[in-house]
């Protein structure tokens, strides 16, 4: 019986480790996509501004800045919430 408990605990640790690695890789991938999108919007804003389309550059740059700020605010508020354990986790 004791051996069964040790194997179950070992399996649980391995499962939690795999889940943690998966979450971290998803977060890293999301950050790379966000960086790519922001840099693309910045380049578009600069090109439009230099070519004389200041209004379009201001709109794209402003929307990009507001969207980026919202993502960070929403992301930070979601990570600070404390969740109650479900029945399965207890």
C-alpha positions in Angstrom: 0.0 0.0 0.0 2.9 2.4 0.8 4.5 1.6 -2.6 1.2 2.5 -4.3 1.1 5.9 -2.5 4.7 6.6 -3.6 4.0 5.8 -7.2 0.9 8.0 -7.2 2.8 10.9 -5.7 5.6 10.5 -8.2 3.0 10.5 -11.1 1.3 13.6 -9.7 4.7 15.4 -9.5 5.5 14.5 -13.1 2.1 15.6 -14.3 2.4 19.0 -12.5 5.9 19.5 -13.9 4.6 18.8 -17.5 1.7 21.2 -17.0 4.0 23.9 -15.6 6.4 23.6 -18.6 3.5 23.7 -21.0 2.1 26.9 -19.4 5.5 28.6 -19.5 6.1 27.7 -23.1 2.6 29.1 -24.0 3.3 32.3 -22.1 6.7 32.7 -23.9 5.1 32.1 -27.3 2.4 34.7 -26.5 5.0 37.2 -25.6 6.9 36.6 -28.9 3.7 37.1 -30.9 2.9 40.3 -28.9 6.3 41.6 -29.6 6.0 40.9 -33.3 2.6 42.6 -33.5 3.8 45.7 -31.6 6.9 46.1 -33.7 4.9 45.7 -36.9 2.4 48.4 -35.7 5.3 50.6 -34.8 7.0 50.2 -38.2 3.6 51.0 -39.9 3.2 54.0 -37.7 6.6 55.4 -38.6 6.2 54.7 -42.3 2.8 56.4 -42.4 4.2 59.4 -40.4 7.2 59.8 -42.6 5.2 59.6 -45.8 2.8 62.4 -44.8 -0.1 60.4 -43.4 0.1 61.8 -39.9 -3.6 61.2 -39.0 -3.4 57.5 -40.0 -0.1 57.1 -38.1 -1.6 58.7 -35.0 -4.7 56.4 -35.1 -2.6 53.2 -35.6 0.0 54.2 -33.0 -2.6 55.3 -30.5 -4.7 52.1 -30.9 -1.7 50.0 -30.6 -0.6 51.7 -27.4 -4.0 51.5 -25.8 -4.4 47.8 -26.8 -1.0 47.0 -25.4 -1.7 48.8 -22.1 -5.1 47.0 -21.8 -3.4 43.6 -22.3 -0.9 44.3 -19.6 -3.6 45.6 -17.2 -6.0 42.7 -17.8 -3.1 40.1 -17.7 -1.9 41.5 -14.4 -5.3 41.5 -12.8 -6.0 37.9 -13.9 -2.7 36.7 -12.3 -3.4 38.3 -9.0 -6.8 36.7 -8.5 -6.9 34.0 -5.9 -9.0 31.0 -7.0 -10.6 28.5 -4.7 -9.5 24.9 -5.2 -12.0 22.7 -7.0 -13.3 19.4 -5.7 -10.8 17.5 -7.8 -7.8 19.4 -6.4 -8.8 18.8 -2.8 
